[in-house]
């Protein structure tokens, strides 16, 4: 079941919780839930999105807002791993491009550590080894959320996009359940669900907008 804004949110996929108690949307009744989806090897996630999520957690945790972090992988499968997520959760150590970016901006702490600790639950997305088959249906499911008016585009353009998506899917070692179920376009991404369990927002790279949405939802009955 794919997620649709304005409808009940399907549960996200998790292979393992590395910090905090296991939970999901159906267990968070009467809470507003913000899920920060990131990759371990994602500089923008660590420099902007995760600090914002920590700020929202600290500011609204007593107002019925739950913040959860889910590490996913849609590229760099050798770096965006469960082991590297566990290392970050346990020691604060970061790797790859994340480490380089924090170092360049003077934020990297001794021992290759991030300048903050994550105070909310953290989990790894459910990664499934990709099978060789790529159906037309699967391709279109990927395209429509990104290009809603795809059907009205010129034929040549449509063929190019279909081929590009096919090549991308072939190159993927794994498919990530949460990433695909919520049709995410990259990381960092946020998923926001209201107190009634209804999906209200899915955004890619929208640092700075999340708090406004949370404040709006807090005013609703």
C-alpha positions, 0 to 999 in steps of 0.5 A: 500500500502506497502512502497518500496525503490526506489518507491514513498513513501506512506503517513505515518499514523497519529492519531494526531499532538501534535506539529507543523503543520500537513504535509505528504510526498505528501505535502513536495515537493522539500524537503528531509524528515527525519522521526524519528520513536520512542516510548515514552518508548524507552531508545535508542530513547531518548538517541541516535536517537532523539538527532541525529534528533535534530542535523540534524534539526539544521544543515540542516533546511535551506537547504530544509531538513524537520525533523518529529517525529512520536511516534509509539507503537508495545509493552508496549501499556500502556506506548507508548500512545498519552497522554504520547507523549503529556506530553513529547511535552508540559512539557519535562517529560519522563516515564518508561524505558526512565526515568530510562535510562536518570537517570542512565546516569545523563541526567535526568533533574529536574521534570523527564524531558529530557535534550532537547526540540524537535524543529520539528513537532511531531505526534502519529502513527495511532493505530488500535485495532487489530482484531482476524483474522490473515491471512496467507497473513498478516503473509507473508507480515510481514516475507518477508521484514525481511527474503527476502530469506524465501522461500529457508529456510528449512521447519522446520525453516519456520514453526517455524518462521510462528508460532512465527509471528502468536503468536506475532500478537496475542499478539498485542493489536494494529497495528500501520499504519506507523510502518507496512506500512514501515515494521519497525523492531523496534525503533528507525527507520528512514524513508528518502524520497528525493525531488521527494517524492521517498523512499530512506532509511528505517533503524532500529537503524542506529544512525550515518548513517543518516547524510551521507544519507542526505548529499548524497541526498543534492548533487542530482539535 
